[in-house]
């Protein structure tokens, strides 16, 4: 599992490269993340570190006690990272966004905006019926099953229903700029989720290799 940092999506902006070309970017506030716990194979059965990010005003006593061991305030977001050498980390250690650099290829995971109950055209991009006068349906689903056999709707049929609020990962996107002094990472293009939503950023797992032409 690739090492991932917790961050907050702060919105979109733009920057200019050395050639004066405009680059649309998404601003992510990523850290510093605090190591809340170090897990080892001998004690926990696997090697991992637990990271916390963001302050939480109202927290339960177990969470307060857990974060107190790292001498930090209760964290709003907590995630684990599998690591090969947990002895390299200490409880209370800060991990900042400087582990990334401009030009890195990363994956960003976020939760998409919830859109409630929607019809098939918005949810699945169906074409819909004729929009002209005399049509009996415009945005309806249409036929969904068969007649006598099998006489039912197959499981997984694309129909109206709940749309959005799903975990989505955008893969192989480029880090445009890193600003460690402000704990900001600027990602080229868009990432899933609303402004203020939590995201996870990691080095790309399935990095695309561009073959040079001979």
N, C-alpha and C positions, 0 to 999 in steps of 0.2 A: 504494500500500500504506500502511495506517495505521500510525503509530508505535506500537510495542508495547514494554512493559517486561517483564523477566523477574522472576518471583516464586516464592514457595514457599507452598503451602497449609498453614496452621497449624492448621486446624480450624474448628469452628463455635461461635458464641456468640450472644448477644442483647444488644440495646441498647434504650433507651427514648427516644422522641421527646419534643418539648415538650408534647404532649398526654397523655403517660404511656402511650402505646400501645407494646406490645412488638414489636420488629422482629428476626426471625431473620437473622443475618449470617454470612458466611464470612470469616474473617480471612486476609488475604494479606500476606505480608512481601515488599515489592516494592522492593528496592534497599538502598543506592544501587547503580546499575549503572554500570560503568566503560566509557568509550569505549576500546576496544582498537585500533581501526583506522578510519581515514577513507578511503573509496574515492571516487575521482573519475572522471568520464567520460574525461578525458585519459589517465589512467594505467591504470584498470581496466575501462573500457568502460561503466560505470554509476556512479551516485551512491548511496552508502550509508554507513552507519556500523555498526560491529560492537560489540555490547555484551557484557560479561561480568558474571556474577553468581555469588556463592558461592565459597568457597575449596575447593581441591582439594589434598589432602595428598600424594598420589602422582601426579606428572605427568610426561609425556615431555619430553625436552629441547627439541623444537620448540615445545611449548606454553609451557614456561618462558621461552624466548627471546622468544616472541611477546608474552607478557604483561609481560615485563621492559621492553619499549619504552614501555609505559604506566606504568612504575614501580609495578606492583602484583603481587600474588601470583597464581599460576596459578588460573584460574577454572574452576569445575565446569560452568557452563552458558554457552553462547555463542550469540548469534543476531544476525542482520542486520536492519537497517531501511532501506528505501529512503527517501531524503530528497531534496528539491529543492535545498537549499542546504547542501552538506556543509562549506562554508567557515565555517559558524556553529559547528562543533564542533571540538574539539581532542582529541588523544590524551591519555588520562589524566583527562579531564573526568568529573565525577560527574553522573549524572542521577537525581534522586530522585522519590519518588512525589507530590511537590507539583505535578506537571504535571496531576494529576487533582484534582477538587474534589467536594464533596458535591453530589449531584444529577445528576452526569454519567451519561450512558448509555454503557455499555461492552460489549465482547465479551471473554469469557474462554475461553481454549483450554487444555485439559488432556488427559491420558491417563487413560482410565477404568481401573478396577480389572480385572485379569485374572481370569477365572473358569474358565479351562481348558476342557476338552471338556464341553459340556453338551447336554442333550436339547432337542427342539423346543419343549417347553412353557416352559422357562426362557429359552431363547434367543429365541424368536419369540412368546411368549405364546399358544401354541396352546391350545385348550380341552381337548384330551385325550379319552379314551374314558370310558364310564360307570364310576363308582366303585362300583357295586353288585355284589352277588354274582352270578356267572354270566357276567360280561363277560370277553371273551378278551383285551382290551388296556385298559390304564389310562392310561399315559403314553407310548405308542408314537406313531409318526408317522402310520401309516395308509397309504393309497394314495398313490403318488408319480408314477405314470406311466400310460401307456395300454397297449392290447393290441397288436394287429398293427401298427397305424400310429399314431405314428411309431416305436413300439417302443424308445423310449429316454426318459431323463429330461432335461427341458429344462435348459439351463444357467441357473444362478441360482435353482434351486428351493430353497426354505427347508427346510433339513434340520438334523440335529444337527451340531455342530462346535465350533470354537474360538469362545469368547464373551468379549468384553471386550478390554482392552489396545488400545484404539483411540483415535485422535486425535479429540476432540469439541470443538466450539465452542458455547458457550451465548451467544446473541446478545441484545442489548437488555436488559441488566440494569442496575440502578441502583446507583451508589456511595452507600452510606448515610453513610459518614464517612471522612475522611482524617486520619491522625495522622502528620504528617511527622517529628516528633521521635522517633518509634519506628519509622519506616519501615513503617507498616501502612496498608493500605487495607481497609475493611470493605465487603463486597459484600452487597447485599440478596438473600437466598435462597442456594441451593446452586450450586456450580460443579463441573465434572467433576474426577475424580481423587481419590486417597487423601490422607490427611494426610501431609505431607512431600513430596508430589509437586510437580514443576515446573509452573508455569502461565505463560501469556502474557496480559497484559492490555493492551487498546488501546481507543481511542475507537471507538464503534459505527460500522460502515460503512453498514449498512442501517437507519439509525435510523427508527423508526416515527413518523410525523407524525399527531398526533391532531387531527382536524378538529372545530372548534367548531360546535355546533348553532346555527342561526340562530333 
